[in-house]
Amino acid sequence: MEKKKNHKSKSIYDILSLELIHIVLMRVPIRHLARLKCVSKLWYSLISDPDFAELHFHHSPVATNACFFIENEAMVYFIYLDDNDASQKVMSPPFKKKPSHFAVLGSCRGFILSYRDPHFLVVWNLLTGFSKRISYSHIVARLKYYVVRLPYKFHLYGFGYDASQDDYLVVVAWQDKDDHYHLDYLSLRTNSWINLDAALSNLLGSYNWNPPGLFFNGTIHWVPSVLEAYRDVILIFDLKERTFSTLSAPEQPVKSACSYSILAVLGGCLGLYYRNYDSRKTEIWVMKEYKVHSTWTLYQIPCEVFQPVCFYSHGDIIGRGYTFSDKRGYFIHNVRGDLLKHFKNLCCPIRRAYAVYTESLLPLPSDIKDKDKKNKRKENCM
């Protein structure tokens, strides 16, 4: 009886070492970790550690690819997609009052960059609930065109991560009332806007750019709305070096056939897609080796409108769109373009903004600093 009593009184920490608990938690899918914080103070401390969040982001099993978009200007539909299943949940943006306009502008390492009317950007981690409001009102007064919606206020904008400084940057290129172009970026580590006009590319005013930038491989990429050339038409801003460079598109486009072009990260590679009016297909180009032009590879999807969300390791492509037969929703196609699966019972507003999102428990650098300051104040008061 005594032996049984002693065995029952043992806690999990008598059976598993701290190191082993750490290893187990590292393998838990990210969406379940937030709930596991409630198990004990120790688990809360382990999971809340920024170093653990960073390691989990890089080494945990690959998260289910998900996309989200805005409906009725004030709600977020968060869609989970994988080979066999799909689900959705509705979330409210982190605002006390309902905004007159709200839009998603991009995502990076578990954070969403969104626009909040009238002159605010909001960085939001959907999983942890953390949000940070950023004002850009100092730029608004100097803009050439005063319009309500942010995508038309800025010539280019983007959101990315500079690993060399452990810093998240919001980059905006804009035109003033005297037709001069300017480049500014916000450092979320220092909470300050910095002017970078000296780094401006002479290509900035050469094309009608698609304003949202795509973060990939430590750089932000932009492409013209309509491809009229292929050489040096993808504009790249290096977040570490703070310099511009260019990249060529896959091939000379046929002007009558090619429509609005968009960049995407597909299967860990840079992708470019557009609707081909002649073939009534969506053409998806994937650069298998970054900055090696000969590795651009073409895939054709038999959908009039198809927005690829991700490539799976075995080559299947999942995205949202609609077909000639008026099917609408999320589709999985193989590399030959054959339809494998159709998810139709999910919110799918084709024309709404969307972004691919990877969940994380990561904090912003400035948030860590603020917590450190609070802890120091507590220690000084004791």
FENHU-V730979 format. One record per residue. PHI is phi in whole degrees, -180 to 180 (none if undefined). NEAR is the number of other C-alpha atoms within 8 Angstrom. Layout:
PHI;NEAR
PHI;NEAR
This chain:
none;4
-62;5
-63;6
-63;7
-61;8
-62;8
-65;7
-68;6
-79;6
-69;9
-94;6
-62;6
-76;8
-79;7
-94;7
-112;8
-74;8
-59;7
-64;6
-69;8
-61;9
-60;9
-65;8
-64;8
-63;8
-65;11
-95;9
-76;10
-54;9
-56;12
-69;7
-92;8
-65;11
-58;10
-71;7
-70;9
-59;13
-81;8
-64;8
-162;7
-64;8
-64;6
-64;11
-60;12
-64;9
-64;9
-72;11
-81;10
-66;8
-57;8
-67;6
-65;11
-60;13
-66;9
-63;10
-64;11
-61;10
-89;6
-116;7
-73;13
-55;7
-57;4
-68;9
-59;8
-67;12
-141;12
-132;13
-141;12
-155;12
-99;15
-130;10
58;5
64;10
-142;13
-132;11
-114;12
-98;13
-105;12
-109;12
-98;11
-131;11
-149;8
-58;5
-110;4
-146;6
-152;9
-150;8
-146;10
-141;7
-103;8
-129;8
-93;7
-60;7
-81;7
-124;6
-70;4
-111;4
-65;6
-76;10
-73;7
-152;11
-145;12
-148;10
-84;13
-110;12
167;13
-144;13
-160;12
53;10
93;14
-110;13
-103;15
-100;13
-131;13
-106;14
-128;12
-60;11
-95;6
-135;10
-129;12
-105;12
-131;13
-100;12
-139;13
-99;13
-63;10
-76;10
-90;7
86;8
-67;8
-144;9
-140;7
-95;8
-128;8
-94;8
-125;9
-64;8
-66;7
-88;7
-55;9
-62;6
-101;8
-66;12
-67;9
-114;6
-99;7
-131;7
-72;7
-90;8
-59;8
-53;8
-98;8
-81;12
-107;12
-66;12
-142;14
-151;12
-164;14
-136;16
-156;14
-124;12
-99;12
-66;8
-66;6
-114;6
48;9
-138;12
-98;12
-120;13
-107;12
-110;12
-134;12
-114;12
-144;12
-116;13
-90;11
-68;9
-98;6
68;7
-92;7
-91;11
-133;12
-129;13
-130;12
-136;12
-103;11
-92;13
-77;13
-73;10
-100;6
58;8
-137;7
-86;8
-128;8
-83;8
-135;10
-57;9
-63;4
-93;9
-56;10
-86;6
-72;6
-84;6
-55;8
-97;7
-84;6
-128;7
-88;8
-77;10
-78;12
-58;11
-68;11
-93;13
-107;13
-86;12
-160;9
59;4
77;12
-137;11
-108;15
-117;13
-132;15
-135;12
-60;12
-58;10
-122;9
-75;12
-116;7
-149;7
-127;12
-79;7
53;9
-101;12
-94;12
-92;12
-125;12
-117;11
-83;12
-73;13
-81;9
-85;5
58;8
-132;8
-101;11
-149;8
-133;9
-142;11
-86;10
-72;11
-61;8
-162;5
-62;8
-76;10
-88;6
-58;7
-72;6
-98;11
-94;14
-112;10
-43;9
-100;15
-138;10
-94;12
-154;11
-98;11
-130;12
61;8
75;5
-127;11
-75;13
-126;12
-139;11
-139;13
-161;12
-88;16
-98;12
-65;10
-68;6
-89;6
58;10
-126;13
-97;15
-97;12
-118;12
-105;12
-124;13
-89;14
-65;9
-128;7
-58;7
68;6
-108;8
-61;9
-69;4
-95;9
-61;11
-126;8
-98;8
-126;10
-122;11
-110;13
-78;9
-127;12
-61;12
-129;10
-144;12
-112;8
-66;11
-96;14
-162;11
-106;11
-88;8
-60;6
-87;4
104;8
-71;11
-117;13
-118;12
-165;12
-117;14
168;15
-146;12
-110;11
-63;7
-83;4
70;6
-75;7
-133;10
142;14
-111;13
-129;13
-113;13
-119;14
-87;11
-67;10
-86;8
96;10
-69;8
-78;9
-103;8
-156;7
-132;9
-96;9
-113;7
-97;5
-128;10
-60;7
-145;9
-77;6
-59;6
-88;4
-78;8
-66;9
-146;9
-150;11
-82;10
-132;14
-113;11
-69;12
-156;12
-101;12
-65;10
-93;8
-78;9
-54;10
-67;10
-68;8
-64;9
-59;8
-61;8
-66;8
-62;8
-63;8
-62;8
-64;8
-66;8
-62;8
-61;8
-63;7
-68;6
-81;5
-80;4
